[in-house]
């Protein structure tokens, strides 16, 4: 039960978030060094994208694994509908 919330994607998510943290620290340094706003905006965009990607992977992984565990075995038509839900959720 201790690993109930640990998923295979978590190490990759941690890597993404650490990378985003490094980018964010760079942006802070750039602001303190009075770098041009365009450069700051570009770096902030990279931070934002990295965090969004980490969130997307986390949510998709949760949907893929936890939904199946929660609902158990299904009839083929029901499974098709769940699979369709998982596929469309990737576009969120």
Rosetta blueprint (number, residue, H / E / L):
1 X L
2 X L
3 X L
4 X L
5 X L
6 X L
7 X L
8 X L
9 X L
10 X H
11 X H
12 X H
13 X H
14 X H
15 X H
16 X H
17 X H
18 X H
19 X H
20 X H
21 X H
22 X H
23 X H
24 X H
25 X H
26 X H
27 X H
28 X H
29 X H
30 X H
31 X H
32 X H
33 X L
34 X L
35 X L
36 X L
37 X H
38 X H
39 X H
40 X H
41 X H
42 X H
43 X H
44 X H
45 X H
46 X H
47 X H
48 X H
49 X H
50 X H
51 X H
52 X H
53 X H
54 X H
55 X H
56 X H
57 X H
58 X H
59 X H
60 X H
61 X H
62 X H
63 X H
64 X H
65 X H
66 X H
67 X H
68 X H
69 X H
70 X H
71 X H
72 X L
73 X L
74 X L
75 X L
76 X H
77 X H
78 X H
79 X H
80 X H
81 X H
82 X H
83 X H
84 X H
85 X H
86 X H
87 X H
88 X H
89 X H
90 X L
91 X L
92 X L
